[in-house]
Amino acid sequence: MKFRFEYVVTFVYILLGGIWITYSDAYLESLIQEKHTLTVMQTYKGWFYVLFTGLLLFFFLKKHLKKLR
């Protein structure tokens, strides 16, 4: 089964964004002395941005690839 290009790009974008959020938070926690500066809200905010921009990317790709097809 072959997936359409816009689905693959969107999935990879969201996956890489999630990995970045997870490991960047862990790395910053090891660097910052004051643990209260890194909260759970940072992670939620990061996921919101990744998902929101991922959806925008998906619809942009879908719109423009439809023109090309």
Secondary structure, DSSP 8 states (H G I E B T S, - for coil): ----HHHHHHHHHHHHHHHHHHHHHHHHHHH-S-GGGS-HHHHHHHHHHHHHHHHHHHHHHHHHHHHH-
